[in-house]
Amino acid sequence: MKTLLIAGHPDLSKSVANAAILEELALAFPDMTVRKLCVVAPDGMFHVTAEQSALAEADLIVWQFPFQWYAMPWLMKKWLDEVFVHGFAHGTGAKLAGKKLLVSFTTGAPEAAYTGGPGSVGDINHFVEAFASTAVVCGLDYQGAMWVNGMSYAADAEGVARQQAKAREYAARLIARIREIKG
């Protein structure tokens, strides 16, 4: 099963958690195609045909990104808007139907912020409904969403080390899930 990872962090040079997750995934799946959006389009200008070609060749698509303002970051949203167009991702002539989609992300806030209870920003399960809806519209076989909370900015080397360790623990769960999907 050919796997394509779309890394949606807008600047991986400033990432702790997403960078660590990507490192672990690269070690676990050396044959996986990885498209780092901040590398393929540092100016935000995508080569849409190349992006669509990579998607068309994949059996499993994994989105990895930081959850920013309750959604995917701007660069990944721009990618989605420009690449997942009618006639390719959905509608007549759609080419993504039947492919598997797994969504993975990091949040800056702790788990308590997403419980839906008093003092939280809302129930995270409601925020991820947009990803499931995208899969439905595109005929993708949605494999769900997974995330790790509390990956906010680290102020010192000790904080960076804690975040990296937590990100690597999460990456192990993500790797297990990808292996499960791949069979």
KABELJO-V21800 format. One record per helix or strand. SS is the DSSP state (H for helix, E for strand). FROM is the first residue (numbers start at 0). LEN is the number of residues. If there is no record, write none. Layout:
ss = <SS & SS>
from = <FROM & FROM>
len = <LEN & LEN>
//
This chain:
ss = <E & H & H & E & H & H & E & E & H & E & E & E & H & E & E & H & H & E & H>
from = <2 & 11 & 16 & 32 & 36 & 47 & 59 & 70 & 73 & 85 & 89 & 99 & 110 & 114 & 122 & 123 & 128 & 140 & 156>
len = <5 & 3 & 12 & 4 & 4 & 10 & 9 & 1 & 10 & 1 & 1 & 8 & 4 & 1 & 1 & 4 & 10 & 8 & 26>
//
